[in-house]
Amino acid sequence: MIMPPVLTIMIFLPVICALMITIIRGDKGDEEIVEKNVKHLSLFGSLFVLAFAVFMYANFDKTSSDFQFVEKVSWVSAAGVNYHLGVDGISIYFILLSVFLTPVCILASWNSVKTRIKEYMIAFLILESMMIGTFAALDTVLFYVFFEGVLIPMFLIIGIWGGPRRIYASFKFFLFTLLGSVLMLVALLSLYATTGSTDIPTLMHSTLDVEYQKWIWLAFFASFAVKMPMWPVHTWLPDAHVEAPTAGSVILAGVLLKMGGYGFLRFSLPMLPHASMYFAPLVLTLSVIAIIYASLVALVQDDMKKLIAYSSVAHMGFVTLGIFSFTQQGIEGAVFQMLSHGIISAALFLCVGVVYDRLHTREINRYGGLVKNMPNYAVVFMVFMLGSVGLPGTSGFVGEFLALVGAYQASTAFAALAATGLVLGAAYMLLLYRKVVFGPQKHKDAAAMEDLTAIEKLVLVPMALLVIYYGVFPSTVMDRVAPSTAALMTHYKMSHEPLGYNEAMLDTMPAAGENSEKRSGS
């Protein structure tokens, strides 16, 4: 069966829709009709992209660790740069997450965004194109173009449609992420000068000098750590979340934060195995600090968005903890945690947006007793809150559990310290839920708020079902992720020479495919 160029279609279809939006015109007085047409074109365009992603997912060979749906065309022939796309068991889920959350963001903005709607929808469609390209790129130059291209529409979304301090937040977000990315560009140029290749699969199997790896690793780390964001380069995130419109926070927490973790899995571990092991104690230390520090800060927040923003920093700490445990369980847990967090955190920001649109405040103490007048809201909010806490039966449990299992194999001390984040996470999320949903209704305006509208139910209910579904049936994700993580660990063990950090760890690593065999046997 000859496959169509699915990835190229998915990348450029949003761009075509954005161009079509620019030519939508109307006579004076027809602004409402124009805005309606713009919204519908954006929504249907994003749904078409989602349909192609579902087709790709359905035809994906879950037993293979190779890149699939590969497209390769010469781009800059003089430099050997190619338009090279493909997906494996790791990247396919980040693409699915991107194309799922884009129509969610469009629906969430249906009634809340009232100014410059054409430009707003164009920004989101271009952002979708860049996100898909980032996760599908198999050439370093192409990857960098998409990776950096994400910054522009996100900068505009925060800076134009954000809150009172939107200019400050947008520039802080842009400068933080750009500075790290410049160092990554230097590293990519150095890799090209050393190996003569920009092909990611080729670089993943190249052999580089150990000392050289350390410098390249640090350059990559500067970019990916900011994107995650890791402590102490996380300070841009709370400001960006607080000032961004609801849909901006959704896509920022749901997808953009995952680009850092994806970068570690695609670049740092396979290309720089010696340096990754050498710097693992540093990453594990920063991860534990992020988990505990961000959780403690979240406990004292009175702004709902800022609380959820700090919870994202803590949850991303579990991701880096799992990745740099160098175990298959830890890496699979990190991938699952990123997917789960992409749904749960996005939904939590949507829940904040629901009440903000009614009362125009994010102050926790301005609410209370919403279970009485918003019972449907209370139910879906509870699902996402329990998912964030990591309750068994929700998707949040699976990722954190596997990440901690992997961390325990690497270091009992780091795993024990990270586990305190589970207790602190339960504390701040339960406290938030109790104050907002239960308790006395002290404010009449909060008591008079209407329950979820039809559009809000259309957005939140499927996300709640996904949180439960992936919590009960995690194998639907793991079956496709396992071959890629097993191949990554096999390559890692073959290329690594112990450098002093927990050298016995390599001998206790499960053999490639062992975990997936155990799962299939159970």
VENNOR-V560831 format. One record per residue. N is the residue number from 0. PSI is psi in degrees with one decimal (999 if undefined). D_LAST is the distance of its C-alpha to the last C-alpha in whole Angstrom. Layout:
n->N psi->PSI d_last->D_LAST
n->N psi->PSI d_last->D_LAST
This chain:
n->0 psi->125.2 d_last->33
n->1 psi->120.5 d_last->35
n->2 psi->139.3 d_last->34
n->3 psi->161.9 d_last->37
n->4 psi->74.8 d_last->37
n->5 psi->-45.4 d_last->34
n->6 psi->-41.6 d_last->35
n->7 psi->-41.5 d_last->38
n->8 psi->-44.3 d_last->39
n->9 psi->-34.3 d_last->36
n->10 psi->-41.7 d_last->39
n->11 psi->-14.8 d_last->42
n->12 psi->-43.6 d_last->42
n->13 psi->-35.1 d_last->42
n->14 psi->-41.7 d_last->45
n->15 psi->-42.7 d_last->46
n->16 psi->-40.1 d_last->46
n->17 psi->-40.4 d_last->48
n->18 psi->-38.1 d_last->51
n->19 psi->-35.5 d_last->51
n->20 psi->-35.5 d_last->51
n->21 psi->-23.1 d_last->54
n->22 psi->1.3 d_last->56
n->23 psi->121.8 d_last->56
n->24 psi->164.7 d_last->59
n->25 psi->155.8 d_last->61
n->26 psi->165.3 d_last->65
n->27 psi->128.8 d_last->66
n->28 psi->-10.4 d_last->64
n->29 psi->17.6 d_last->61
n->30 psi->-37.9 d_last->59
n->31 psi->-39.5 d_last->57
n->32 psi->-42.1 d_last->56
n->33 psi->-46.4 d_last->56
n->34 psi->-39.7 d_last->53
n->35 psi->-42.9 d_last->51
n->36 psi->-39.1 d_last->51
n->37 psi->-45.2 d_last->50
n->38 psi->-44.8 d_last->47
n->39 psi->-39.7 d_last->46
n->40 psi->-41.6 d_last->46
n->41 psi->-44.7 d_last->44
n->42 psi->-48.5 d_last->41
n->43 psi->-35.2 d_last->41
n->44 psi->-44.8 d_last->41
n->45 psi->-32.4 d_last->38
n->46 psi->-34.7 d_last->36
n->47 psi->-41.7 d_last->37
n->48 psi->-42.1 d_last->36
n->49 psi->-39.1 d_last->32
n->50 psi->-41.5 d_last->32
n->51 psi->-36.5 d_last->33
n->52 psi->-39.4 d_last->30
n->53 psi->-39.9 d_last->28
n->54 psi->-44.3 d_last->29
n->55 psi->-43.5 d_last->28
n->56 psi->-42.3 d_last->24
n->57 psi->-28.8 d_last->24
n->58 psi->9.9 d_last->25
n->59 psi->131.5 d_last->23
n->60 psi->104.5 d_last->21
n->61 psi->-7.0 d_last->18
n->62 psi->-7.7 d_last->17
n->63 psi->144.0 d_last->20
n->64 psi->-1.8 d_last->22
n->65 psi->161.3 d_last->25
n->66 psi->137.9 d_last->27
n->67 psi->165.7 d_last->28
n->68 psi->40.1 d_last->31
n->69 psi->135.2 d_last->33
n->70 psi->130.7 d_last->37
n->71 psi->118.5 d_last->39
n->72 psi->139.4 d_last->43
n->73 psi->131.4 d_last->46
n->74 psi->-64.7 d_last->47
n->75 psi->86.8 d_last->49
n->76 psi->-33.7 d_last->50
n->77 psi->-31.5 d_last->52
n->78 psi->-0.5 d_last->50
n->79 psi->23.5 d_last->47
n->80 psi->132.3 d_last->45
n->81 psi->151.7 d_last->43
n->82 psi->92.2 d_last->42
n->83 psi->116.8 d_last->38
n->84 psi->155.6 d_last->35
n->85 psi->162.1 d_last->31
n->86 psi->150.8 d_last->28
n->87 psi->-168.7 d_last->25
n->88 psi->-14.8 d_last->21
n->89 psi->-52.4 d_last->23
n->90 psi->-26.3 d_last->26
n->91 psi->-34.0 d_last->25
n->92 psi->-30.4 d_last->24
n->93 psi->-33.9 d_last->27
n->94 psi->-43.9 d_last->29
n->95 psi->-41.2 d_last->27
n->96 psi->-41.3 d_last->28
n->97 psi->-46.8 d_last->32
n->98 psi->-19.7 d_last->32
n->99 psi->-42.1 d_last->31
n->100 psi->-21.8 d_last->33
n->101 psi->-52.3 d_last->36
n->102 psi->-30.5 d_last->37
n->103 psi->-43.5 d_last->36
n->104 psi->-39.1 d_last->38
n->105 psi->-43.4 d_last->41
n->106 psi->-39.4 d_last->40
n->107 psi->-24.5 d_last->40
n->108 psi->3.3 d_last->44
n->109 psi->-46.1 d_last->45
n->110 psi->-16.2 d_last->48
n->111 psi->-30.0 d_last->48
n->112 psi->122.5 d_last->49
n->113 psi->-4.9 d_last->53
n->114 psi->142.9 d_last->54
n->115 psi->53.5 d_last->54
n->116 psi->-38.4 d_last->51
n->117 psi->-48.6 d_last->52
n->118 psi->-36.1 d_last->51
n->119 psi->-48.2 d_last->48
n->120 psi->-37.4 d_last->46
n->121 psi->-43.1 d_last->47
n->122 psi->-41.7 d_last->46
n->123 psi->-37.1 d_last->43
n->124 psi->-41.8 d_last->42
n->125 psi->-38.9 d_last->43
n->126 psi->-42.0 d_last->41
n->127 psi->-43.8 d_last->38
n->128 psi->-44.1 d_last->39
n->129 psi->-37.8 d_last->39
n->130 psi->-44.7 d_last->36
n->131 psi->-44.2 d_last->34
n->132 psi->-37.9 d_last->37
n->133 psi->-44.8 d_last->35
n->134 psi->-16.2 d_last->32
n->135 psi->-15.4 d_last->33
n->136 psi->134.0 d_last->35
n->137 psi->20.7 d_last->35
n->138 psi->135.6 d_last->38
n->139 psi->-38.1 d_last->39
n->140 psi->-45.1 d_last->43
n->141 psi->-42.3 d_last->41
n->142 psi->-44.8 d_last->38
n->143 psi->-37.4 d_last->41
n->144 psi->-47.9 d_last->43
n->145 psi->-41.7 d_last->40
n->146 psi->-42.6 d_last->39
n->147 psi->-30.4 d_last->43
n->148 psi->-26.4 d_last->44
n->149 psi->-33.2 d_last->41
n->150 psi->-36.3 d_last->44
n->151 psi->-56.0 d_last->47
n->152 psi->-34.8 d_last->46
n->153 psi->-38.3 d_last->44
n->154 psi->-42.1 d_last->47
n->155 psi->-39.3 d_last->49
n->156 psi->-43.8 d_last->47
n->157 psi->-45.4 d_last->47
n->158 psi->-27.5 d_last->51
n->159 psi->-43.8 d_last->52
n->160 psi->13.6 d_last->50
n->161 psi->-166.7 d_last->49
n->162 psi->-164.3 d_last->51
n->163 psi->-34.0 d_last->54
n->164 psi->33.9 d_last->53
n->165 psi->-34.2 d_last->51
n->166 psi->-46.3 d_last->53
n->167 psi->-46.8 d_last->53
n->168 psi->-41.0 d_last->49
n->169 psi->-40.8 d_last->49
n->170 psi->-36.4 d_last->51
n->171 psi->-44.4 d_last->49
n->172 psi->-45.8 d_last->45
n->173 psi->-46.4 d_last->47
n->174 psi->-41.2 d_last->49
n->175 psi->-51.4 d_last->46
n->176 psi->-34.5 d_last->43
n->177 psi->-39.5 d_last->46
n->178 psi->-45.8 d_last->47
n->179 psi->-37.1 d_last->44
n->180 psi->-29.4 d_last->43
n->181 psi->-41.3 d_last->47
n->182 psi->-37.1 d_last->45
n->183 psi->-38.1 d_last->42
n->184 psi->-41.7 d_last->45
n->185 psi->-41.4 d_last->47
n->186 psi->-41.3 d_last->44
n->187 psi->-39.6 d_last->43
n->188 psi->-39.4 d_last->46
n->189 psi->-40.1 d_last->46
n->190 psi->-39.5 d_last->43
n->191 psi->-41.4 d_last->45
n->192 psi->-31.3 d_last->48
n->193 psi->-42.8 d_last->46
n->194 psi->-20.1 d_last->44
n->195 psi->16.2 d_last->46
n->196 psi->145.9 d_last->43
n->197 psi->7.7 d_last->41
n->198 psi->119.9 d_last->38
n->199 psi->-47.6 d_last->35
n->200 psi->-36.0 d_last->33
n->201 psi->-44.6 d_last->36
n->202 psi->-31.2 d_last->36
n->203 psi->-22.9 d_last->32
n->204 psi->17.3 d_last->33
n->205 psi->159.9 d_last->36
n->206 psi->119.1 d_last->38
n->207 psi->153.1 d_last->40
n->208 psi->140.7 d_last->42
n->209 psi->-47.8 d_last->40
n->210 psi->-37.8 d_last->43
n->211 psi->-39.4 d_last->43
n->212 psi->-39.2 d_last->40
n->213 psi->-42.3 d_last->41
n->214 psi->-41.3 d_last->43
n->215 psi->-39.8 d_last->41
n->216 psi->-43.8 d_last->38
n->217 psi->-37.2 d_last->41
n->218 psi->-44.0 d_last->42
n->219 psi->-41.6 d_last->39
n->220 psi->-37.5 d_last->38
n->221 psi->-36.3 d_last->41
n->222 psi->-49.4 d_last->40
n->223 psi->-33.5 d_last->36
n->224 psi->-39.0 d_last->37
n->225 psi->-39.2 d_last->39
n->226 psi->-30.3 d_last->37
n->227 psi->-57.3 d_last->34
n->228 psi->146.1 d_last->36
n->229 psi->154.0 d_last->36
n->230 psi->135.7 d_last->38
n->231 psi->16.0 d_last->41
n->232 psi->35.4 d_last->42
n->233 psi->-4.7 d_last->40
n->234 psi->-19.6 d_last->44
n->235 psi->-25.6 d_last->44
n->236 psi->-50.0 d_last->41
n->237 psi->-40.3 d_last->42
n->238 psi->-42.9 d_last->45
n->239 psi->-42.6 d_last->44
n->240 psi->-44.4 d_last->42
n->241 psi->-39.8 d_last->45
n->242 psi->-21.1 d_last->47
n->243 psi->150.8 d_last->45
n->244 psi->165.0 d_last->45
n->245 psi->-48.3 d_last->42
n->246 psi->-32.6 d_last->40
n->247 psi->-41.9 d_last->41
n->248 psi->-37.3 d_last->39
n->249 psi->-50.3 d_last->36
n->250 psi->-29.6 d_last->36
n->251 psi->-49.9 d_last->37
n->252 psi->-35.4 d_last->34
n->253 psi->-37.4 d_last->32
n->254 psi->-49.9 d_last->32
n->255 psi->-36.1 d_last->35
n->256 psi->-24.1 d_last->33
n->257 psi->-13.8 d_last->30
n->258 psi->-31.2 d_last->33
n->259 psi->-47.3 d_last->33
n->260 psi->-39.7 d_last->29
n->261 psi->-38.9 d_last->29
n->262 psi->-41.1 d_last->32
n->263 psi->-41.7 d_last->31
n->264 psi->-33.4 d_last->27
n->265 psi->-30.1 d_last->30
n->266 psi->-59.9 d_last->33
n->267 psi->-52.1 d_last->33
n->268 psi->-51.9 d_last->29
n->269 psi->-35.8 d_last->30
n->270 psi->-31.1 d_last->34
n->271 psi->61.8 d_last->34
n->272 psi->-40.3 d_last->32
n->273 psi->-46.8 d_last->34
n->274 psi->-36.7 d_last->36
n->275 psi->-43.1 d_last->33
n->276 psi->-38.4 d_last->32
n->277 psi->-41.3 d_last->36
n->278 psi->3.9 d_last->36
n->279 psi->-43.6 d_last->32
n->280 psi->-37.7 d_last->34
n->281 psi->-47.7 d_last->36
n->282 psi->-43.0 d_last->33
n->283 psi->-38.4 d_last->31
n->284 psi->-47.4 d_last->35
n->285 psi->-34.3 d_last->35
n->286 psi->-45.7 d_last->32
n->287 psi->-40.7 d_last->32
n->288 psi->-43.4 d_last->36
n->289 psi->-43.6 d_last->35
n->290 psi->-49.0 d_last->32
n->291 psi->-47.5 d_last->35
n->292 psi->-49.3 d_last->38
n->293 psi->-35.3 d_last->37
n->294 psi->-41.1 d_last->35
n->295 psi->-39.6 d_last->39
n->296 psi->-39.5 d_last->41
n->297 psi->-31.7 d_last->39
n->298 psi->-28.0 d_last->40
n->299 psi->10.4 d_last->43
n->300 psi->145.0 d_last->43
n->301 psi->0.9 d_last->45
n->302 psi->124.2 d_last->45
n->303 psi->-42.5 d_last->41
n->304 psi->-41.1 d_last->41
n->305 psi->-36.5 d_last->41
n->306 psi->-46.2 d_last->39
n->307 psi->-32.5 d_last->36
n->308 psi->-45.2 d_last->37
n->309 psi->-31.6 d_last->37
n->310 psi->-32.5 d_last->34
n->311 psi->-39.3 d_last->33
n->312 psi->-42.8 d_last->34
n->313 psi->-44.7 d_last->32
n->314 psi->-34.7 d_last->29
n->315 psi->-23.3 d_last->30
n->316 psi->-36.5 d_last->30
n->317 psi->-31.7 d_last->26
n->318 psi->-52.2 d_last->26
n->319 psi->-31.7 d_last->28
n->320 psi->-44.0 d_last->27
n->321 psi->-42.3 d_last->23
n->322 psi->-46.1 d_last->25
n->323 psi->15.7 d_last->27
n->324 psi->-17.2 d_last->24
n->325 psi->37.1 d_last->24
n->326 psi->153.1 d_last->20
n->327 psi->-37.7 d_last->17
n->328 psi->-42.9 d_last->16
n->329 psi->-42.4 d_last->19
n->330 psi->-42.1 d_last->20
n->331 psi->-39.4 d_last->17
n->332 psi->-38.2 d_last->18
n->333 psi->-44.2 d_last->22
n->334 psi->-45.9 d_last->21
n->335 psi->-39.0 d_last->19
n->336 psi->-38.8 d_last->22
n->337 psi->-40.8 d_last->25
n->338 psi->-46.7 d_last->24
n->339 psi->-45.9 d_last->23
n->340 psi->-33.9 d_last->26
n->341 psi->-34.1 d_last->28
n->342 psi->-47.9 d_last->27
n->343 psi->-48.3 d_last->28
n->344 psi->-38.7 d_last->31
n->345 psi->-43.3 d_last->33
n->346 psi->-37.1 d_last->32
n->347 psi->-40.7 d_last->34
n->348 psi->-34.4 d_last->37
n->349 psi->-39.0 d_last->37
n->350 psi->-38.7 d_last->37
n->351 psi->-41.0 d_last->40
n->352 psi->-33.6 d_last->42
n->353 psi->-49.4 d_last->42
n->354 psi->-29.2 d_last->44
n->355 psi->-39.0 d_last->46
n->356 psi->-25.6 d_last->47
n->357 psi->-38.6 d_last->48
n->358 psi->-12.9 d_last->50
n->359 psi->41.6 d_last->50
n->360 psi->146.2 d_last->49
n->361 psi->6.9 d_last->46
n->362 psi->123.7 d_last->47
n->363 psi->-40.6 d_last->45
n->364 psi->-7.5 d_last->48
n->365 psi->-6.8 d_last->49
n->366 psi->-175.9 d_last->46
n->367 psi->138.9 d_last->45
n->368 psi->23.3 d_last->44
n->369 psi->-16.2 d_last->43
n->370 psi->-23.7 d_last->41
n->371 psi->-43.4 d_last->44
n->372 psi->-8.6 d_last->45
n->373 psi->62.3 d_last->42
n->374 psi->-38.5 d_last->39
n->375 psi->-40.8 d_last->37
n->376 psi->-41.8 d_last->37
n->377 psi->-37.0 d_last->36
n->378 psi->-50.7 d_last->33
n->379 psi->-36.5 d_last->32
n->380 psi->-38.4 d_last->33
n->381 psi->-41.8 d_last->31
n->382 psi->-46.6 d_last->28
n->383 psi->-35.8 d_last->29
n->384 psi->-45.0 d_last->30
n->385 psi->-34.0 d_last->27
n->386 psi->-40.5 d_last->25
n->387 psi->-36.3 d_last->27
n->388 psi->-27.1 d_last->27
n->389 psi->35.1 d_last->23
n->390 psi->133.6 d_last->22
n->391 psi->137.0 d_last->19
n->392 psi->-7.6 d_last->18
n->393 psi->160.1 d_last->20
n->394 psi->-26.0 d_last->20
n->395 psi->-27.6 d_last->22
n->396 psi->-43.1 d_last->19
n->397 psi->-50.3 d_last->16
n->398 psi->-45.7 d_last->19
n->399 psi->-38.5 d_last->21
n->400 psi->-48.6 d_last->18
n->401 psi->-38.5 d_last->17
n->402 psi->-40.5 d_last->20
n->403 psi->-36.5 d_last->21
n->404 psi->-45.0 d_last->18
n->405 psi->-41.9 d_last->20
n->406 psi->-35.8 d_last->23
n->407 psi->-38.1 d_last->23
n->408 psi->-31.1 d_last->22
n->409 psi->-44.0 d_last->25
n->410 psi->118.4 d_last->27
n->411 psi->-38.5 d_last->27
n->412 psi->-46.5 d_last->30
n->413 psi->-40.3 d_last->29
n->414 psi->-41.5 d_last->26
n->415 psi->-42.4 d_last->28
n->416 psi->-41.6 d_last->31
n->417 psi->-33.1 d_last->29
n->418 psi->-24.7 d_last->27
n->419 psi->-24.2 d_last->30
n->420 psi->-28.3 d_last->30
n->421 psi->-41.1 d_last->27
n->422 psi->-46.0 d_last->30
n->423 psi->-37.9 d_last->33
n->424 psi->-42.7 d_last->31
n->425 psi->-37.0 d_last->31
n->426 psi->-51.1 d_last->34
n->427 psi->-31.1 d_last->36
n->428 psi->-41.1 d_last->34
n->429 psi->-36.7 d_last->34
n->430 psi->-43.6 d_last->38
n->431 psi->-46.7 d_last->38
n->432 psi->-41.1 d_last->37
n->433 psi->-43.1 d_last->39
n->434 psi->-37.3 d_last->42
n->435 psi->-42.3 d_last->42
n->436 psi->-37.9 d_last->40
n->437 psi->-171.4 d_last->41
n->438 psi->175.7 d_last->45
n->439 psi->147.9 d_last->48
n->440 psi->94.7 d_last->49
n->441 psi->-17.3 d_last->52
n->442 psi->124.9 d_last->53
n->443 psi->-34.9 d_last->54
n->444 psi->-35.9 d_last->53
n->445 psi->-36.9 d_last->49
n->446 psi->-19.8 d_last->50
n->447 psi->0.2 d_last->51
n->448 psi->142.3 d_last->48
n->449 psi->155.3 d_last->47
n->450 psi->-176.1 d_last->43
n->451 psi->136.7 d_last->41
n->452 psi->174.9 d_last->43
n->453 psi->-41.4 d_last->41
n->454 psi->-41.6 d_last->40
n->455 psi->-38.4 d_last->39
n->456 psi->-40.8 d_last->36
n->457 psi->-31.4 d_last->36
n->458 psi->-47.7 d_last->35
n->459 psi->-36.4 d_last->33
n->460 psi->-47.9 d_last->31
n->461 psi->-35.5 d_last->29
n->462 psi->-38.9 d_last->28
n->463 psi->-40.1 d_last->27
n->464 psi->-36.9 d_last->25
n->465 psi->-39.8 d_last->23
n->466 psi->-42.4 d_last->23
n->467 psi->-43.1 d_last->21
n->468 psi->-49.1 d_last->19
n->469 psi->-24.1 d_last->18
n->470 psi->-33.7 d_last->17
n->471 psi->-35.8 d_last->15
n->472 psi->65.2 d_last->13
n->473 psi->-18.9 d_last->13
n->474 psi->-22.5 d_last->11
n->475 psi->-27.8 d_last->14
n->476 psi->-47.6 d_last->16
n->477 psi->-34.1 d_last->13
n->478 psi->-31.6 d_last->13
n->479 psi->-29.5 d_last->17
n->480 psi->-37.1 d_last->17
n->481 psi->-46.9 d_last->15
n->482 psi->-38.0 d_last->17
n->483 psi->-41.2 d_last->20
n->484 psi->-35.8 d_last->19
n->485 psi->-42.2 d_last->18
n->486 psi->-38.1 d_last->22
n->487 psi->-43.3 d_last->23
n->488 psi->-36.5 d_last->22
n->489 psi->-46.6 d_last->23
n->490 psi->-39.6 d_last->26
n->491 psi->-46.2 d_last->27
n->492 psi->-34.3 d_last->26
n->493 psi->-31.4 d_last->28
n->494 psi->-9.6 d_last->31
n->495 psi->139.1 d_last->31
n->496 psi->123.4 d_last->34
n->497 psi->136.7 d_last->33
n->498 psi->20.1 d_last->36
n->499 psi->-16.5 d_last->36
n->500 psi->107.5 d_last->33
n->501 psi->57.2 d_last->31
n->502 psi->-28.3 d_last->31
n->503 psi->-17.0 d_last->28
n->504 psi->-40.9 d_last->26
n->505 psi->-33.2 d_last->26
n->506 psi->-23.3 d_last->25
n->507 psi->-0.6 d_last->22
n->508 psi->139.3 d_last->20
n->509 psi->145.4 d_last->17
n->510 psi->154.7 d_last->18
n->511 psi->129.6 d_last->17
n->512 psi->-7.1 d_last->14
n->513 psi->-43.3 d_last->12
n->514 psi->-40.7 d_last->11
n->515 psi->-32.8 d_last->10
n->516 psi->-39.7 d_last->9
n->517 psi->-39.5 d_last->6
n->518 psi->-44.4 d_last->5
n->519 psi->-31.7 d_last->5
n->520 psi->-30.8 d_last->4
n->521 psi->999 d_last->0
